[in-house]
């Protein structure tokens, strides 16, 4: 599996597109379709992975905030006794 950083900087895309050459494909329409497909795939993969990471951070933040609020309420009740 390739690193996400190499995909973001374009290294993996360049290597993949360089491996698909005109003389191997034979048809220019297939060549351009494959290039567009690879670029769209890497773009969507990058966006999806970043969205998953953001959601992991958001859900962990929510869990921490709820536990903090519950702890503060319990401490306030203990102090009022």
Secondary structure, DSSP 8 states (H G I E B T S, - for coil): ---HHHHHHTHHHHHHHHHS-HHHH--HHHHHHHHHHHHHHHHHHHHHHHHHHHHHHHHHHHHHHHHHHHHHHHHHHHHH-
